[in-house]
Amino acid sequence: MSTNSNIWLGRTAYQLMPDRFYRKGGVPEHINGRKLKNWDDRMPDWQPDYDGEYRNLYYYGGNLKGIEAKLEYFHDLGFDMIYMTPINQSVSYHHYDVGNHFMIDPWLGNWSDFRNLCESAKKLGILIVVDLVFNHTGINSIYLQNPKCQKWYKRTKDGKLVFWWNFKEMPECDTMLKEYQDEMTRVAEKHLENGASGIRLDLGENLPREFLYAIGRVKAQFPDTIFIGEMWGIATDREDSKIFDGQLDSVMNYPLADAILRWVRYGRDGHLSYNFNRVYGEYPKTVSNILLNNIGTHDTPMPITMLVGDKMNPDVFNKRIWDIEAPWLKGERFDTYEFRRYEAEHDRLTEEQYVHGKKLLKLALVILYNIPGIPCVYQGTELADAGYKDPFNRKPYLWKNQDEEMKSFVRELGKYRKENSDILSTGEGNISIITEKVFIFERKVNEKRLIIAVNRTAEEQWINLHSNERKTVFRIGNSSMEKLMPYGCVILREN
């Protein structure tokens, strides 16, 4: 079902959680069981409910009209693609426990609001990608309550529901069942008919080929649609990678996110080189050109926290930098309360951490914006907002007291990316030099070339990139073709 469209090449994406981005209008009508927090109260409800369960039933009231109202904000910063986490009716604010695929959550809006958002976005050249959840539903979904849909769910030999990772609110679906495949194909069609341009598949790495082929039938009607699969590892490590014969157009590039962060923070040059060369050496070019790259998402701590926060994981041979739960594992038991208490107590960075973190964050963003694929910036990253894992990385968007200097830097990166899209859209990516201090790589299309040089240290680094054929198109500090300033970078262009 691979797309032949070029409309996705060279785009710059922004990821947001609709409930946490912006609210237009008054307080939403009350729904039993939901708590609406004050937008300025950015400390999550991290403690358990009265019975010890963590239910995520508090909302902030962001909505689709709010996203539409801020489209100029994205446009100004150079974003021309928005990837939204799920919007379907559910119990939880994150909507990954979907209750009704054909209904938008009433606190977010309705199908008319969604169509208006997509139409307004397209007028600014912005495409909307929705997040659809097919691996499971919520425990309170209309499907689980419907006797006709009971066969949609996986069950044990004794007839008990199978739950995704034992989350009791997320029963798994039988994605091999044709009836289920047909219904979920109609779900995809519903979102595309109402204006969505692409679909991100939650747990896409776990959806079988047969399911992906089935929903891929929508490409006959919507040939420009992109299907992006959630993917935590390197796709080619899997026997069923799904990127070679068209079930997925693109995947999320978590391995390179980890490698970028670990190089910028710890200087792990071998780790970055290994992941860079594997991804871009093994993935098809059609996939590499539209990889959804990131340095942080709704499932990881905020990038600045990963770059300077305490207890991050430096061991490249033991999980990812954001896998920080080990100190709270007690045998097979995980101490959720103490883990979240630690996150709450360390949620705010010190002034020293913040100043240093911004320097490192800028370098990580420079790399993100220049590697092959689509850079995807998670909400708040452009403000250097901090936070550990869920729920601390899902705070309401900081509309007051924004870091204008950081935002201006992202704006300049977006401008640079558009001005050099002829290379960044499809150019080959190759590493020239990588050490624990300096990373120099290039993007090339025929005789046109960009050379990106980054210094992650507090010392000047001498380089030799001088050429009369090259001009400087982006820099941090007074970095030049001969010398990188502390935490500096320079990007040169030939032709």
N, C-alpha and C positions, 0 to 999 in steps of 0.2 A: 504493500500500500504506500510505497514511498512517494513523496511529492516531487514533482518536476518543476515546481514554481520557484522563481528567483525572488519572490517578495520577502523572504525571510533572511536573505543574505545581507550581512552588514548591519543588522539591527542591534540596538542596545536596549536591554530589558530591565524592568523594575518589578520586583515581587512585593506584593502587599497582602495583608490579611484584612478583608473588607470591614470586619467589626472593629478593627483597631486603627483604621486609617483616618477617616474624617466623616463627621455626621453633618448632613444638611437638613435643616428642619428641626422641629421640636422633639421632645421626648417621645419615644415610640410607645404605642399602646401596650399596657401591661400584659404579660403572659405568665401564667402561674408557673412557679418554679424558677423563674429567671430573676437574677439580681442585676440591676443597672448601676454601674459604678460611675462616679464623677470622673470626667475625662482627665482632670488635673491630678487625680489620685493614681499615681503611676506605680504604686507598690502592689503587686499582684496578691490575690487571695491565695497565698501559698500553703496555708495550713489546711488540714483535713476537715471534712464535715464532722458533725456530732458523732457519727458512727465509724469514723476513721477512714472513710473513703475520700478520694480526690476526684471531684466530679466536673470541674470546669464549667460551672453553671453561671458564672458571672460574665456580664457583657459590658461593653462601653457604648454601643449604639451607633457605630459607624455604619454607613449605608452606601448603596450604589449611586444615589444622587450626590452623595459627598464625593465619591471618586470622580464623577462627571464634573463636579464643580472645580476640581483641582487638575483638570487635564492640562491647562496651561502651565501648571507647575512642572509636570513631567516634560512637556515640550521644551520649556525653558532650560531644563537640565540636560536635554539631549536624548531623552528616552522616547523611543518610538514603538515600544512593545510593553504591555502590562500583563504579567502573569499573576492571577488572583488565586488564592486558596479557595476551597469550595464555597459555594453560595447556596447550596440546596438546603431545604428545610431539615432541621435536625434538633437534637436536644442541646448539644454543646456549641459554644461560640465558634469553634474551629470548623465545624460542619463535616469532619471526617467520619462521623457516626451518622451517615445520611439516613433520613427518615422517609423522604419522598423525592425521588429524582426529578419529578416533573413539576415540583413546586419550589420557588425561591423562598428562602427564609423570610417571613413577613417583616422582621426587623431590618433586613437588608433592602427589601423592596419587592418588586414583582417583575413579570416579564416585560412590561412596558418600560420600566426603569432600566432594565438590562438592555433592551433594544436602543433606547435613547443614549445610553452610555456608549455602546458600540458604534452607533452612527456618529455621535459627536467626536469620538476618538478617531474614527477613520478620516474625518474632515481635517484633522491635524496630522494625519499620516501615522496614527498610532493603532496597532493591532492588539486585540484582546485575546488572551489565552486563558481558558477556564480549566479548573482542576476537577476531574471526575474520579469518583471512587467506585470501583467495580469489584474489588477483592472481597468486600464485606459491606454490611449495612449496620445501622444502629440497632440496638436491642429493642427499641420502641418503634421501629420502622413499620410503615403500613404493609410492607411485604411479609414480615414475620407474623403479623396479625391476620394475614389473609390465608385461609386454608388452601386456596388454589396455588399459593406460592411456596408452600412448605418444602416442596422438592427442590427449590432453588438453593437450599442450605446444606452444607456439609454436616454430617452427623457421624458419631462413633458407632460401633457395632451394636451398642445397646440403645441407640437412638438419641443420644445427647448431642446438643449443638457443639460444633467445633468453633472455638474463639480464636481470633487473630492474636497471637502472642499471649494468649490467656487473658486478654482484655475482655471482661465480662459484658462490656457494652458494645462489642463488635463481633457478631457472629459471621463466620466466613461463608461465602457463596460458592456454589459449584459452577465455576466459570467454563467448564466443559459441556454444560447442559445447553443444547441448542435453543431451547425456549428462553433461557436466561440470556444467551448471546443475542438473540433477536430483540429482546426487550431493551437491553443496554445499547444496542445499535440505534434504537429509536430515541434513547436518551441523548446520545451523541448528536443525532440529527436535530433534536429539539434545540440544543444550545447553538448549533451552527445556523439553523434557520432563523434564530433570533439575533444573530449578529456576531457570534464568536468567530474568530479566525483560526484558532488552534486549540488543541486539547493536550493538557498535561495529564498523564495517567498515573494516579497514585498507585504505588507498589507495582509499577509497570514491569519491573524485572521479574515479578512473580506471576504475571498473567501469561497463560499458555499461548503458543502460536495460534492454535485454533481459534481462541477468543479474539486475538488481535487481527487475524485474517477476517473474522466475521464483522467486527466494527469498522474495519478498513473499507468495507463496501460503501461507506459514506463518501469516499473519495470520488466515486462516479458522479456524484452531485456537487461535491465541494472539492474540486481538484487542488486548490491552493492550500487546503488544510494541512497543518503540521501536527503530528502525534509525537509527543515527548514523553519518554518513559522515565519514571523515577529509577535511579541506578546508583547504588552506593559503592560498588566495586568497579573494576575495569571490565567492560562488557565482554571483551574477548577471553576473559578467564572462565566464562560460562560456556558450557556445551551448547546451550540454547541462548546465544547472545542477542538474537532478534534484530541485529543491525545490518546483517549482510543480505537478507532476502526480503527486506521491505516492510516487516511488520511495524518497526519503529523508524521514524525519520530522524530522531535525535534522542539523546539521553542526557540526564543531569550528570555533570562532570565532577562528582565529589572527590575522586582520587586526586585530581589536579588542584582542587581547592585546598585539600590537606597539604599537598606538596608545596604550594605557594606560601601558605601560612607558616609551615615549618621552616622553609628557607628564610623568609623574612624575619622570623623570630629567633630561630636557632642556628641558621646557616647550614641547614642540612642539604648540601648541594647534590650529593648522590641521590637522595630521595626525589628531589625535583627533576633531575636529569632522567632518572629511571621512569618516572610517571609521564613526563613530557614525551619522551621518545616512544614509550609504549602506546600511549593514547594516539598520538599523531602518526605513529608508524604502523599501527594495526587497524585503526578505524578507517572505513571507506571515506574518501574525500568528501563525498556528498553529506556524510554524517558529521565529519570534522568541521565543515563550514558552518554548520548550524547547531553545534553542541551548545547546550545550555550551561555555561560556565558560571561559577559563583565563588565567593569566599565566605559565604554565610547564608543560611536560610532560616525558616521558621523551626527547623529541627536541630539547629546548632546554636551555640552561644553567639552573641554578636561578634563581628570580626575584631573590633578593637579590644574586646575582652579576651579573645583567643590570642591576641598579639601581646598583651601585657598583663592579663589577669593571672591570679594565682591558680595553682593546681592543674594547669593544662598538661597534656601528655606529650613529652618530648620524644618518646621512644617510637621510632619509625617502624620497628619490628613488632609492635604491640598495639594494634588498633590505630585510631586516628587522633589527631590533636584534641578533638572535642570529646573523646571518650574519657570522661573524667570521673566516672562513678566508682572506680575501684576502692578508694578509701572507705566507702560506705557499704561495701559488700561484706556481709557477715555470713560466710558460708553460702547457702543458697538463698539467704534472705537479704533483701535490700532495704536499708534504713532510709526510706523516702523522707521522713520528717527531718532527720538530721542533715540530709543532703540539701533539702530546700532551705532549711534554716541557715546553713552555711552560705548558700547563694544569696539569701536575703541580706545577710550581714555584710557581704562583700559586693553587693550589687553596684554601688557607686565607686568609681575609680578615684584614687587620690589625684591631686593636681599634677603631681609628678608623673604618675601613670598616664594621665590624660594627654599631657604635652608630648610625652615620648610615644604614646600609642598613636597619636595623629600622624607623626612622622612615619611610623611603620605602616599605618593604614594607607597612606598615600602611595607608598611603594607597592603594596599589595594590589591596589586599584590600578596602578599603571600596568602591572603585569597582566591583570585580569582583562583590561581593555585592549590588550595587544595580542594575546594568544588567539589562535584560530577558534572561531565560534562566536557565540552571542554572549557578551558579558551580561550577567543578571545581578543587579544590586538589590539586596534585601532592604525593606523599608527601615529607615533610621540610620543606615550605614553612611549615607551622604551627610549626616549630621554628627557622625562619630558617637552615636548613641551606644551605651554600654548595656550589658546584661548577660547573665549566664543562661543555662538551658531553660526550656519551657518550665514555668511560665514567664521567666524573667526576660526572655528574648521576644516576648509578644506583648509588650506594653503598648498603650495607646500612643499614636504618633505625636512627636514633640513639636507642636505648632508654635509654642511660645519659647522665646529665648533660644532661637536656633543658632548654631555655630555657623555664621555667615561665611567665615573664611574657609571652612571645610566644604560647605555647599558650593562656594565659588570655584574651588578646586575641581569638584565633580563636574560643574558646568563647563569648565575649560577642557576637561578630558572629553566630554561629550562633543564639544565643538571640534577638537582635534580628530576625534574618531570619524565624524562626518566629512571633514575636509580631506581625509585620507582613506575614504571608504573604497576607493578603487584598488587599494592594496589589501586593506583589512577584511574586505568581504570574502575573498577567495585565496589570498596569498598563502603560499607554503610557509610553514613555520619551522625554523631550525635554530638550534642552540649553537652559538659561536664560542663562547667562553662561559664556564660556570665554576666558581670557587665558593668557599664559605663566605666570601666578602662581596663578590661582584657577579652579576648575571647579565650576560649580553646575548641577545638573540635577535633574529631577523625575520621579517615577513617579506616575501618576494613574489612578484608577478612579472614574468618576462624580465625586462631590464629595469623595472621599477622596484625599489627596495626601501624598507624601513629598518633601521638598526636601533634597537632599544637597549640601553645600558643603565643598570640599576646598581646602586651602592647601598647595602644594608647596614653599614658600619658608621661609627661616629668619627671616623678619620677620612681624610681625603684619599681618593684612590686614583692613581695615574693610569690612563688608558691611551691607546694609540688608534684613534678612529679618524684622524684628520684626512680630509680629501677635499679638493677644490670642487668636486662634483656633488658634495653633500651640503645640505642646509639644515639648520636646526629648526624643528617644528614643534618641539615641546621640551620643557626642562623643569627641574625643581632646583631652586637656588641658582647659583651661577655656574652650574655644571656645563662643561664644554666637551668638544671632541677629544681633548687631551686629558681632562681631569674631571672626576666626579666629586662633587662636594659631599660632606657628611650627610647621610640619608638623602642623597641626591639622585637625579636621573637626567639623562639626555636622550632625546629621540631624534635621529637624523634621517633625512630622506634623500634618496638618489632618484633623479628623473621625476 
